[in-house]
């Protein structure tokens, strides 16, 4: 969570969470994901999930939070999504966003 907090403490954070090592999505993991998303939205940013297993995705769907996140098969796709969206989301040197990748979220 510390890594997430430091990435979110900027204007317009663009955060990619690598969930490849996430085995089980329980209430604590769900609360962590939602807290990251809430903090990003408060700063006009967004959080994207990458490499989420089918089971983890199914759990997020069953509790009704998967629709809050954009979910990608790879971190590269998730990162690219910030560049292929509207110009207002595009991270880069013009100060319109700050892209960060959190290497591994684990349960």
N, C-alpha and C positions, 0 to 999 in steps of 0.2 A: 504494500500500500504506500510506503514512503516514496517509491519510485513514481507511482501515479500522482501523488500529491505534488511533487516537485515539477512534474510535467504539466500539471493543471494550473499552476500558479503563474500563468502568463495570459496575455490577452489573446482571445480566439484560439484556444488550444485545439489541435487536431491530433487525437490520440488513437493509436492502433494497439490493441491488446492481443498479444499472441497467446491463444488459448490451447495450443497444441499439447500441453502437459496437464490440462484440466481434465481430471478423471470423473469427478462427481460434482454436480452442481447442487449444493445444498443451500440453505437459507443464508448462511454467511457469505458464500460466493455471490449469490444473487444480490445481497445487500451491498457488497463491494462494487459489483458492476453498476448497480443503480446509483450508488454514491458518486462514482467516477463520472457517470453520464450527467447527473445533476450538476456537479461542479463545472463540467465542461459547458453545459448549456447556460449556466449562470454567467459565463464569460464569453458567450456567443461562439462556442466551439462545438465539437462533436467527438464521439467515441465510436470507433468501428471495431468489431470483433473479427479475428482471423483464426483459421485452423481449428474451429470448434468441432468436436466430435459429433456424430449423429445423436448419440445418447444425450450429450450436454445440450444440443440444440433442441431435442425433443423435450427435455425437462424445461428449458426456457419457454418453449411453446406451450407446454401444459400449464404453466403457472401464469401465462399471459404477458410475458415481458419480451419475448423475442422480437415483436414488432417495433419495439423501441430502439432497436439496434440495427445497423446495417451489418450483415454477416458475410464474410468472404472466405473462400477456400484457402487462400494464402495471404501472408503478410504483404507480399508484393502487390496483389490485387487490391488489398485494403488501402495501402499507401497510394496507389495509382488513383483510387476513387476520389481522393481529395483533390487531385490535379485535374480530373476529368469532369468534375462537377461545375456548378456555376462559378464564375470568376470571383464572386464574393467569398467563396470557400477556399479558394486556391492558396495553399501555404507558399511562402516564399519570401524573397527579399523585399517585397513591397509592404511588409507589415500587416498583411491581411490574414495571417495565420501562422501558427507555430506547430510544426509537425513533430511528433514524438512517437517512438515505438517502445512499448514496454515488452521486454523480451519474453517473459514466460509467467503466465498466471497459473498457479497450481492450487489444487484443492487439498 
